[in-house]
Amino acid sequence: MLSWGASRWGMLALFCFAFAESSFFPIPPDVLLIALCLGAVARSFRFAALCTLGSICGAAVGYAIGFFLWQNTAGEYTALAQFFFDHVFSVEAFERVGALYDRYNFWIVFTAGFTPLPYKLFTVTGGLFHINFALFILASVISRGLRFFLIAGLIWRFGAPIKHFIDRYFNLLAVAFTVLLVGSFVLLSYLA
């Protein structure tokens, strides 16, 4: 994936990887985003915007997969669903995510979009469980935008030395940020 960073097709590859990762591909686009940003620091925010757009388009496709192609009219899993269960994520993980939608809706999509959780699992289950599409897209835009613009902003501000920090600590910091954010809203709901 890193070889695309030096290619003239890097921006197209970034869009495609971000699109695919949101619906079926296992490798997150962050690796290519970092490579492109390091190669052209002044264009970091353009790369982040393109990555966000690709990810949101892919999320809409993932939602459509869950909504239209996951179960047949009898409520049984289709061959496509079985392929995902065999190669992308387990039935158990899928059902656990479905249970989370009943309770956390916006926040579960936000958390999946910002943290290292497998986002594609949440886009497909969002469609299957028919969560509000506008809310789904809003949570996706905010979380994916925050994630990709944070990476681009760090590289734009600090350059190549920040790459090691991002590689090493980004996932941990993303999880900590999400826990603090969700925890503060839970605390506010109990105080209100």
Secondary structure, DSSP 8 states (H G I E B T S, - for coil): -GGGGGSTTHHHHHHHHHHHHTTT-SS-THHHHHHHHHH-GGGHHHHHHHHHHHHHHHHHHHHHIIIIISB-TTS-B-HHHHHHHHHT--HHHHHHHHHHHHHHHHHHHHHHHHSSS-HHHHHHHHHHTT--HHHHHHHHHHHHHHHHHHHHHHHHHH-TTHHHHHHHHHHHHHHHHHHHHHHHHHHHHHH-
